[in-house]
């Protein structure tokens, strides 16, 4: 196995970095959900399609 392939397998910081990236991606996803929920119009009882 070449050294450049072997080192990432041994280096624990790579796993930590990936976990950190995953956390950041999840936080960004959650913030999008908040933005989308805020942008949705309130339920309008006068809307004929309102259930």
HTML snippet that shows the backbone in 3Dmol.js (N, CA, C, O; Angstrom):
<script src="https://3Dmol.org/build/3Dmol-min.js"></script>
<div id="view" style="width:600px;height:400px;position:relative"></div>
<script>
const pdb = `
ATOM      1  N   UNK A   1       0.864  -1.199   0.000  1.00  0.00           N
ATOM      2  CA  UNK A   1       0.000   0.000   0.000  1.00  0.00           C
ATOM      3  C   UNK A   1       0.894   1.241   0.000  1.00  0.00           C
ATOM      4  O   UNK A   1       1.784   1.353   0.843  1.00  0.00           O
ATOM      5  N   UNK A   2       0.673   2.170  -0.928  1.00  0.00           N
ATOM      6  CA  UNK A   2       1.485   3.404  -0.949  1.00  0.00           C
ATOM      7  C   UNK A   2       1.261   4.225   0.320  1.00  0.00           C
ATOM      8  O   UNK A   2       0.189   4.176   0.923  1.00  0.00           O
ATOM      9  N   UNK A   3       2.272   4.969   0.709  1.00  0.00           N
ATOM     10  CA  UNK A   3       2.212   5.747   1.951  1.00  0.00           C
ATOM     11  C   UNK A   3       1.050   6.736   1.926  1.00  0.00           C
ATOM     12  O   UNK A   3       0.387   6.928   2.946  1.00  0.00           O
ATOM     13  N   UNK A   4       0.791   7.364   0.783  1.00  0.00           N
ATOM     14  CA  UNK A   4      -0.284   8.367   0.744  1.00  0.00           C
ATOM     15  C   UNK A   4      -1.663   7.735   0.910  1.00  0.00           C
ATOM     16  O   UNK A   4      -2.617   8.419   1.281  1.00  0.00           O
ATOM     17  N   UNK A   5      -1.776   6.434   0.639  1.00  0.00           N
ATOM     18  CA  UNK A   5      -3.040   5.736   0.863  1.00  0.00           C
ATOM     19  C   UNK A   5      -3.104   5.237   2.301  1.00  0.00           C
ATOM     20  O   UNK A   5      -4.155   5.290   2.940  1.00  0.00           O
ATOM     21  N   UNK A   6      -1.964   4.748   2.809  1.00  0.00           N
ATOM     22  CA  UNK A   6      -1.922   4.167   4.148  1.00  0.00           C
ATOM     23  C   UNK A   6      -2.144   5.230   5.219  1.00  0.00           C
ATOM     24  O   UNK A   6      -2.850   4.974   6.194  1.00  0.00           O
ATOM     25  N   UNK A   7      -1.566   6.401   5.062  1.00  0.00           N
ATOM     26  CA  UNK A   7      -1.653   7.429   6.111  1.00  0.00           C
ATOM     27  C   UNK A   7      -3.088   7.864   6.398  1.00  0.00           C
ATOM     28  O   UNK A   7      -3.459   7.937   7.569  1.00  0.00           O
ATOM     29  N   UNK A   8      -3.913   8.156   5.393  1.00  0.00           N
ATOM     30  CA  UNK A   8      -5.297   8.542   5.707  1.00  0.00           C
ATOM     31  C   UNK A   8      -6.049   7.449   6.471  1.00  0.00           C
ATOM     32  O   UNK A   8      -6.933   7.753   7.272  1.00  0.00           O
ATOM     33  N   UNK A   9      -5.707   6.186   6.230  1.00  0.00           N
ATOM     34  CA  UNK A   9      -6.378   5.101   6.938  1.00  0.00           C
ATOM     35  C   UNK A   9      -6.010   5.115   8.419  1.00  0.00           C
ATOM     36  O   UNK A   9      -6.823   4.763   9.273  1.00  0.00           O
ATOM     37  N   UNK A  10      -4.767   5.527   8.716  1.00  0.00           N
ATOM     38  CA  UNK A  10      -4.267   5.524  10.091  1.00  0.00           C
ATOM     39  C   UNK A  10      -4.631   6.822  10.804  1.00  0.00           C
ATOM     40  O   UNK A  10      -4.875   6.818  12.011  1.00  0.00           O
ATOM     41  N   UNK A  11      -4.668   7.916  10.078  1.00  0.00           N
ATOM     42  CA  UNK A  11      -4.816   9.248  10.664  1.00  0.00           C
ATOM     43  C   UNK A  11      -6.225   9.436  11.237  1.00  0.00           C
ATOM     44  O   UNK A  11      -7.189   9.508  10.476  1.00  0.00           O
ATOM     45  N   UNK A  12      -6.358   9.516  12.565  1.00  0.00           N
ATOM     46  CA  UNK A  12      -7.689   9.643  13.170  1.00  0.00           C
ATOM     47  C   UNK A  12      -8.341  10.999  12.909  1.00  0.00           C
ATOM     48  O   UNK A  12      -9.564  11.120  12.978  1.00  0.00           O
ATOM     49  N   UNK A  13      -7.543  12.007  12.614  1.00  0.00           N
ATOM     50  CA  UNK A  13      -8.121  13.338  12.405  1.00  0.00           C
ATOM     51  C   UNK A  13      -8.997  13.360  11.156  1.00  0.00           C
ATOM     52  O   UNK A  13      -9.909  14.180  11.058  1.00  0.00           O
ATOM     53  N   UNK A  14      -8.732  12.472  10.205  1.00  0.00           N
ATOM     54  CA  UNK A  14      -9.573  12.443   9.004  1.00  0.00           C
ATOM     55  C   UNK A  14     -11.005  12.059   9.356  1.00  0.00           C
ATOM     56  O   UNK A  14     -11.951  12.633   8.818  1.00  0.00           O
ATOM     57  N   UNK A  15     -11.167  11.102  10.247  1.00  0.00           N
ATOM     58  CA  UNK A  15     -12.520  10.714  10.663  1.00  0.00           C
ATOM     59  C   UNK A  15     -13.187  11.875  11.387  1.00  0.00           C
ATOM     60  O   UNK A  15     -14.361  12.171  11.164  1.00  0.00           O
ATOM     61  N   UNK A  16     -12.423  12.527  12.256  1.00  0.00           N
ATOM     62  CA  UNK A  16     -12.974  13.660  12.999  1.00  0.00           C
ATOM     63  C   UNK A  16     -13.378  14.766  12.031  1.00  0.00           C
ATOM     64  O   UNK A  16     -14.432  15.381  12.189  1.00  0.00           O
ATOM     65  N   UNK A  17     -12.541  15.017  11.031  1.00  0.00           N
ATOM     66  CA  UNK A  17     -12.853  16.063  10.058  1.00  0.00           C
ATOM     67  C   UNK A  17     -14.108  15.712   9.277  1.00  0.00           C
ATOM     68  O   UNK A  17     -14.940  16.580   9.016  1.00  0.00           O
ATOM     69  N   UNK A  18     -14.252  14.439   8.902  1.00  0.00           N
ATOM     70  CA  UNK A  18     -15.444  14.040   8.159  1.00  0.00           C
ATOM     71  C   UNK A  18     -16.686  14.227   9.036  1.00  0.00           C
ATOM     72  O   UNK A  18     -17.717  14.714   8.572  1.00  0.00           O
ATOM     73  N   UNK A  19     -16.573  13.833  10.303  1.00  0.00           N
ATOM     74  CA  UNK A  19     -17.711  13.979  11.213  1.00  0.00           C
ATOM     75  C   UNK A  19     -18.075  15.458  11.350  1.00  0.00           C
ATOM     76  O   UNK A  19     -19.252  15.818  11.369  1.00  0.00           O
ATOM     77  N   UNK A  20     -17.052  16.310  11.445  1.00  0.00           N
ATOM     78  CA  UNK A  20     -17.296  17.752  11.555  1.00  0.00           C
ATOM     79  C   UNK A  20     -18.006  18.253  10.293  1.00  0.00           C
ATOM     80  O   UNK A  20     -18.957  19.029  10.385  1.00  0.00           O
ATOM     81  N   UNK A  21     -17.550  17.815   9.125  1.00  0.00           N
ATOM     82  CA  UNK A  21     -18.192  18.238   7.867  1.00  0.00           C
ATOM     83  C   UNK A  21     -19.643  17.769   7.833  1.00  0.00           C
ATOM     84  O   UNK A  21     -20.525  18.505   7.392  1.00  0.00           O
ATOM     85  N   UNK A  22     -19.888  16.551   8.297  1.00  0.00           N
ATOM     86  CA  UNK A  22     -21.258  16.030   8.325  1.00  0.00           C
ATOM     87  C   UNK A  22     -22.132  16.880   9.243  1.00  0.00           C
ATOM     88  O   UNK A  22     -23.277  17.189   8.913  1.00  0.00           O
ATOM     89  N   UNK A  23     -21.574  17.260  10.412  1.00  0.00           N
ATOM     90  CA  UNK A  23     -22.326  18.094  11.354  1.00  0.00           C
ATOM     91  C   UNK A  23     -22.670  19.431  10.720  1.00  0.00           C
ATOM     92  O   UNK A  23     -23.797  19.911  10.844  1.00  0.00           O
ATOM     93  N   UNK A  24     -21.705  20.029  10.045  1.00  0.00           N
ATOM     94  CA  UNK A  24     -21.932  21.328   9.404  1.00  0.00           C
ATOM     95  C   UNK A  24     -23.000  21.185   8.319  1.00  0.00           C
ATOM     96  O   UNK A  24     -23.884  22.034   8.204  1.00  0.00           O
ATOM     97  N   UNK A  25     -22.921  20.120   7.529  1.00  0.00           N
ATOM     98  CA  UNK A  25     -23.914  19.894   6.474  1.00  0.00           C
ATOM     99  C   UNK A  25     -25.304  19.740   7.086  1.00  0.00           C
ATOM    100  O   UNK A  25     -26.288  20.245   6.547  1.00  0.00           O
ATOM    101  N   UNK A  26     -25.375  19.039   8.214  1.00  0.00           N
ATOM    102  CA  UNK A  26     -26.663  18.839   8.872  1.00  0.00           C
ATOM    103  C   UNK A  26     -27.208  20.170   9.384  1.00  0.00           C
ATOM    104  O   UNK A  26     -28.398  20.455   9.245  1.00  0.00           O
ATOM    105  N   UNK A  27     -26.332  20.984   9.977  1.00  0.00           N
ATOM    106  CA  UNK A  27     -26.767  22.296  10.472  1.00  0.00           C
ATOM    107  C   UNK A  27     -27.286  23.154   9.316  1.00  0.00           C
ATOM    108  O   UNK A  27     -28.290  23.853   9.459  1.00  0.00           O
ATOM    109  N   UNK A  28     -26.597  23.099   8.169  1.00  0.00           N
ATOM    110  CA  UNK A  28     -27.044  23.884   7.012  1.00  0.00           C
ATOM    111  C   UNK A  28     -28.412  23.395   6.550  1.00  0.00           C
ATOM    112  O   UNK A  28     -29.276  24.197   6.197  1.00  0.00           O
ATOM    113  N   UNK A  29     -28.606  22.079   6.553  1.00  0.00           N
ATOM    114  CA  UNK A  29     -29.902  21.518   6.166  1.00  0.00           C
ATOM    115  C   UNK A  29     -30.995  22.017   7.100  1.00  0.00           C
ATOM    116  O   UNK A  29     -32.061  22.439   6.651  1.00  0.00           O
ATOM    117  N   UNK A  30     -30.724  21.968   8.403  1.00  0.00           N
ATOM    118  CA  UNK A  30     -31.725  22.402   9.377  1.00  0.00           C
ATOM    119  C   UNK A  30     -32.063  23.870   9.183  1.00  0.00           C
ATOM    120  O   UNK A  30     -33.224  24.261   9.298  1.00  0.00           O
ATOM    121  N   UNK A  31     -31.060  24.684   8.890  1.00  0.00           N
ATOM    122  CA  UNK A  31     -31.330  26.112   8.707  1.00  0.00           C
ATOM    123  C   UNK A  31     -32.213  26.321   7.473  1.00  0.00           C
ATOM    124  O   UNK A  31     -33.048  27.226   7.459  1.00  0.00           O
ATOM    125  N   UNK A  32     -32.038  25.501   6.449  1.00  0.00           N
ATOM    126  CA  UNK A  32     -32.906  25.614   5.265  1.00  0.00           C
ATOM    127  C   UNK A  32     -34.347  25.281   5.627  1.00  0.00           C
ATOM    128  O   UNK A  32     -35.281  25.929   5.154  1.00  0.00           O
ATOM    129  N   UNK A  33     -34.519  24.266   6.471  1.00  0.00           N
ATOM    130  CA  UNK A  33     -35.876  23.897   6.894  1.00  0.00           C
ATOM    131  C   UNK A  33     -36.525  25.074   7.609  1.00  0.00           C
ATOM    132  O   UNK A  33     -37.689  25.390   7.360  1.00  0.00           O
ATOM    133  N   UNK A  34     -35.776  25.723   8.495  1.00  0.00           N
ATOM    134  CA  UNK A  34     -36.305  26.876   9.230  1.00  0.00           C
ATOM    135  C   UNK A  34     -36.694  27.986   8.257  1.00  0.00           C
ATOM    136  O   UNK A  34     -37.761  28.586   8.387  1.00  0.00           O
ATOM    137  N   UNK A  35     -35.833  28.256   7.289  1.00  0.00           N
ATOM    138  CA  UNK A  35     -36.112  29.312   6.305  1.00  0.00           C
ATOM    139  C   UNK A  35     -37.364  28.966   5.505  1.00  0.00           C
ATOM    140  O   UNK A  35     -38.226  29.819   5.295  1.00  0.00           O
ATOM    141  N   UNK A  36     -37.464  27.719   5.061  1.00  0.00           N
ATOM    142  CA  UNK A  36     -38.624  27.323   4.265  1.00  0.00           C
ATOM    143  C   UNK A  36     -39.901  27.410   5.087  1.00  0.00           C
ATOM    144  O   UNK A  36     -40.930  27.864   4.586  1.00  0.00           O
ATOM    145  N   UNK A  37     -39.847  26.979   6.341  1.00  0.00           N
ATOM    146  CA  UNK A  37     -41.046  27.054   7.184  1.00  0.00           C
ATOM    147  C   UNK A  37     -41.460  28.503   7.398  1.00  0.00           C
ATOM    148  O   UNK A  37     -42.650  28.819   7.415  1.00  0.00           O
ATOM    149  N   UNK A  38     -40.480  29.379   7.560  1.00  0.00           N
ATOM    150  CA  UNK A  38     -40.783  30.787   7.792  1.00  0.00           C
ATOM    151  C   UNK A  38     -41.406  31.401   6.536  1.00  0.00           C
ATOM    152  O   UNK A  38     -42.266  32.277   6.627  1.00  0.00           O
ATOM    153  N   UNK A  39     -40.962  30.934   5.356  1.00  0.00           N
ATOM    154  CA  UNK A  39     -41.452  31.502   4.099  1.00  0.00           C
ATOM    155  C   UNK A  39     -42.846  30.998   3.726  1.00  0.00           C
ATOM    156  O   UNK A  39     -43.522  31.613   2.901  1.00  0.00           O
ATOM    157  N   UNK A  40     -43.281  29.896   4.319  1.00  0.00           N
ATOM    158  CA  UNK A  40     -44.608  29.386   3.981  1.00  0.00           C
ATOM    159  C   UNK A  40     -45.678  30.353   4.467  1.00  0.00           C
ATOM    160  O   UNK A  40     -45.571  30.891   5.569  1.00  0.00           O
ATOM    161  N   UNK A  41     -46.706  30.580   3.659  1.00  0.00           N
ATOM    162  CA  UNK A  41     -47.791  31.468   4.102  1.00  0.00           C
ATOM    163  C   UNK A  41     -48.573  30.808   5.233  1.00  0.00           C
ATOM    164  O   UNK A  41     -48.617  29.583   5.338  1.00  0.00           O
ATOM    165  N   UNK A  42     -49.173  31.613   6.057  1.00  0.00           N
ATOM    166  CA  UNK A  42     -50.018  31.079   7.133  1.00  0.00           C
ATOM    167  C   UNK A  42     -51.234  30.402   6.500  1.00  0.00           C
ATOM    168  O   UNK A  42     -51.657  30.765   5.403  1.00  0.00           O
ATOM    169  N   UNK A  43     -51.787  29.421   7.202  1.00  0.00           N
ATOM    170  CA  UNK A  43     -53.005  28.770   6.706  1.00  0.00           C
ATOM    171  C   UNK A  43     -54.111  29.813   6.576  1.00  0.00           C
ATOM    172  O   UNK A  43     -54.380  30.576   7.504  1.00  0.00           O
ATOM    173  N   UNK A  44     -54.732  29.828   5.427  1.00  0.00           N
ATOM    174  CA  UNK A  44     -55.773  30.826   5.171  1.00  0.00           C
ATOM    175  C   UNK A  44     -57.118  30.106   5.083  1.00  0.00           C
ATOM    176  O   UNK A  44     -57.365  29.362   4.134  1.00  0.00           O
ATOM    177  N   UNK A  45     -57.968  30.322   6.050  1.00  0.00           N
ATOM    178  CA  UNK A  45     -59.250  29.612   6.080  1.00  0.00           C
ATOM    179  C   UNK A  45     -60.172  30.056   4.950  1.00  0.00           C
ATOM    180  O   UNK A  45     -61.141  29.361   4.644  1.00  0.00           O
ATOM    181  N   UNK A  46     -59.895  31.194   4.328  1.00  0.00           N
ATOM    182  CA  UNK A  46     -60.730  31.657   3.215  1.00  0.00           C
ATOM    183  C   UNK A  46     -60.287  31.070   1.876  1.00  0.00           C
ATOM    184  O   UNK A  46     -60.959  31.247   0.860  1.00  0.00           O
ATOM    185  N   UNK A  47     -59.163  30.379   1.884  1.00  0.00           N
ATOM    186  CA  UNK A  47     -58.667  29.756   0.662  1.00  0.00           C
ATOM    187  C   UNK A  47     -59.545  28.542   0.352  1.00  0.00           C
ATOM    188  O   UNK A  47     -59.702  27.672   1.208  1.00  0.00           O
ATOM    189  N   UNK A  48     -60.121  28.463  -0.849  1.00  0.00           N
ATOM    190  CA  UNK A  48     -61.017  27.337  -1.179  1.00  0.00           C
ATOM    191  C   UNK A  48     -60.315  25.980  -1.123  1.00  0.00           C
ATOM    192  O   UNK A  48     -60.977  24.958  -0.942  1.00  0.00           O
ATOM    193  N   UNK A  49     -58.993  25.948  -1.273  1.00  0.00           N
ATOM    194  CA  UNK A  49     -58.275  24.673  -1.223  1.00  0.00           C
ATOM    195  C   UNK A  49     -57.838  24.330   0.198  1.00  0.00           C
ATOM    196  O   UNK A  49     -57.230  23.284   0.425  1.00  0.00           O
ATOM    197  N   UNK A  50     -58.145  25.205   1.154  1.00  0.00           N
ATOM    198  CA  UNK A  50     -57.759  24.971   2.550  1.00  0.00           C
ATOM    199  C   UNK A  50     -58.523  23.779   3.111  1.00  0.00           C
ATOM    200  O   UNK A  50     -59.734  23.648   2.929  1.00  0.00           O
ATOM    201  N   UNK A  51     -57.767  22.899   3.810  1.00  0.00           N
ATOM    202  CA  UNK A  51     -58.428  21.723   4.405  1.00  0.00           C
ATOM    203  C   UNK A  51     -58.435  21.848   5.911  1.00  0.00           C
ATOM    204  O   UNK A  51     -58.943  20.965   6.601  1.00  0.00           O
TER     205      UNK A  51
END
`;
const viewer = $3Dmol.createViewer("view");
viewer.addModel(pdb, "pdb");
viewer.setStyle({}, {cartoon: {color: "spectrum"}});
viewer.zoomTo();
viewer.render();
</script>
